[in-house]
Amino acid sequence: MADLEALRQRLADLREAHASGAKRVKTATNGVVEEVEFQTTSDLERAIANVEAQIAAAEGRPAGKIVHLRNTRGWS
């Protein structure tokens, strides 16, 4: 569970940086401070998607979002 909590904290830090427009992310995990600087916003978005996939794998659920569409014709 410690790894899952560390991943969730990293995801929160990445999302906070993305929302503020910063490209430098500083994360403290288990007493170790890691600072990463992303070149572009798309690199940061890929890192967020990667951490989300790692969390999903740790929880045992599919990595992608499942969307169910209801496609009907005519009146409903």
Order of alpha helices (4+ residues) and beta strands (2+ residues): alpha-beta-beta-alpha
